[in-house]
Amino acid sequence: MSLTKIAAWACGWLLLLPCAAQADSSPYSAYGDHRLAALIAEAVDRNPGIREALLDSEAAYHRIPQATALPDPTLSFTWHAEPPETRVGPQRAGVSVSQRIPWFGKRADRGAVARKLAEAHDETAALRRAEVVRQVKFAYYDLAYLDSAVRITQREEDVLRLYESLAQSRYAQGVGLQQAVVRLQAEITRVLSRLDKFLQQRAEIEAVLNGLRDRPEHEPVAEARLESLPTVDIDEQRLHQLGRAQRPEVRAARLRIASEEDNVRLARREYWPDLTLAAAWGAIGQRRDEAGRLAPPRDNGKDTASFTVGITVPLRQSQYRAAEREAAARLQAAKAAYRRTVNEVDTQVRAAGVRLAMIGERIALFERALLPQAEQALHSTESAYSAGRIGVLDLLDSEEALLDARLELARLKSDYMQALADMERAIGSAFPEEWS
């Protein structure tokens, strides 16, 4: 493994620090939320799926020296049951070693293919990290909504109990109806039921977060809060460029094209023969026939040595042509896959941008108009109820309208941050942010 790839692999274990391939952009942002940052860091460090992808990537790099290695040499031993006679004596045994050497460039091409595949595994690991980060953010923002909903609902319970005390007091004074007290008690029961539902959903989200961090599913997770929301500039052209440059799927698709180009070049080299180099040694005994004993030849019993150079004969041209056509088809398929991936990135960037803009507009509408109007309406209704001009049903209608507005705004804020997480996933990097 090269030093560059060792650094890239190690970078994956350092909680998403910018690697060489991502030096120009961080892969995610926590937007100043230290609780979220800690959860993401723990998930990236402990998630079994990420570790699996990193180990697969490490294993892929070990294939490179295998792809570039020479074939094992062949060692042969020969023993002659009936030694053939030579001029200098009988040949009793022989030892030879041969080495096949692929044609020039074949090993380099195989190594290039293996390296591109290993780099593609790097992108698979980056993809897995990005998906886990997105899942952590989605769960965290769901948790933030539920914690906000719990606080809002508990405050609603307190207000309703205050109304109940007021209604009981009015009933005791003979200026109110018992029906108002019963109606308020029923509303309190409904609010408590909603609170239980929120708490149950929170336990489910905790289990999801714990699973992403490889923690016991029942382990409690601290309260999540959304402070201020980042304002973003939806520059679609820039975001599309970021997605095409940083998205792990796009980089993996480009590596697949490069790998298939190397495969095409390798298929064309297969037409060329491979070389075989061999060396042999023969054990020669001394002559023992009558002529040899009477007049021993020069070098009597001297062992022999020989060297051989051979080539394979590529006769099956149809096989090589089929392999070349296969490689060419795979290259075209890789290019088509790249176009498909780019189109998917563009679609996801567009969808996330539209969703961000729409949710941002709805948040602004709630904060500037709907929520203040609901609060003002409730204040007016409370005054009218205290004066005895309206009944408890009108009061509950106004209170419920305010509760719904507060819950909807909390949900929109979480949806906004989830849409931002979707955008980060779509572009493969942190969203260029400007804080409000």
C-alpha positions, 0 to 999 in steps of 0.5 A: 500500500502506498503512503498516500493510500495508507494516509487515506485509509488512516484518515477514515479512522480519524472521525472524518478529518479531511483526506487527500481526496477531500482536502477542499471540503469537509464531509459534514457539519454539526453547525456548532451543535456539540452534542450532535458532533459527539454523537456523529464522532462516536457513530463513525468510530464505532459503527460496525458497518463503517468498520466493515467497509474500512476493513474491506478497503484495507483488504482490497489494497492487499490484492495489488501485490497479488495482481502484480506478482510473477507466477510461481516458478516451476521446479522439476526433478528427473530420475532416469530408471535407465540412464541414457548414455552420453559421450561423457557418461550416463545421465542419471538425474536432472533438476530444472527450474522455469519461470513464466514472465507475462508480456511487458505491461501485463503486470502493470495493467493488472496492478492498475486495475487492482489499485482502482478497485481498492480506491473504489473500496475507499469510496464505498467506505466514505459512502458508508460513513456519509450514510451513517452521518445522515442517519445520525442527523435524522435521528438526532433532529427527530429527537430534538423535535420530540424533546421540544414537543414534550416541553411544549406539551408539558407546558400545555398541561400546566396551562390546562390545569390552571384553567381547570382550577379557574373553572372549578373556582367559578363553578364553586361561586355559581358563575360557571358550569360543571361541564366546563370542568369536565371538558377541561379534565378531558382535554388534560387527559388527551394532552397526557396521552399525546405526551405518552406518545411523544415519550414512546417515540423518543425511546424508539429514536434512542434505540436507533441512535444507540444502534448506529453507535453500537451501544445497548438499545436502552441506553439513555441519550441526552436531551437534544435542542435546536438553538438557531438554524443556519441560513443557506444560499441555494446556489444550484450550480455550485451545489451540482458542481460540489456533488459531482466532485465530492459525492462518493458514488460519483468518485467510485463511478469515475474509478470504475471507468478508469479500472475498465479502461485498464482492463481494455488495455490488458485485454489487448495485451493478451494477444502477445505471448508470455515468456518462459525462462528455464535453467536445468542441471543434469547429473552425469556419471562416469563411463564404465563401459570398456571403451570408456575405461580404456580411454576415458573421454575428456570431461568424463562424468562432468555434469551438464547445464542448460538454459531455455527461452520459450514463449507461449503461442496465442493460437486461440485468437477468438478467445482474446477477441471475445475478452477484448469485446467483453472489456469494451462492453464493461467500459461502456457500462461503466460510463453509462453508470457514471452518467446515471450516478451524476443524474441521480446526484443532480436530482437529489440536489434539486429535490433537497434544495426545493425542500429546504426553500419550502421549509424555510418559507414555512418557518418564516410564515409561522414565526412572523405571522401564524404563531404570533397570531395564535398567541394574540388570539389566545390572550384575547380569548382568555380575557373574554373567558375571564369576563364570562363573555365566552365559554370554555370550548372557545378557550380550548379551541384557541389553546389547541390552535396555539399548541398545534402552531408551536408543535408544527414550528418545532417539527418544521425546524427539525425537518429543515435540519433533516433537509440540510442533512439530505443536501450534505448527503447529496453533495458529499460535503458540508453545506456552504453555510452562513449563520443568521 
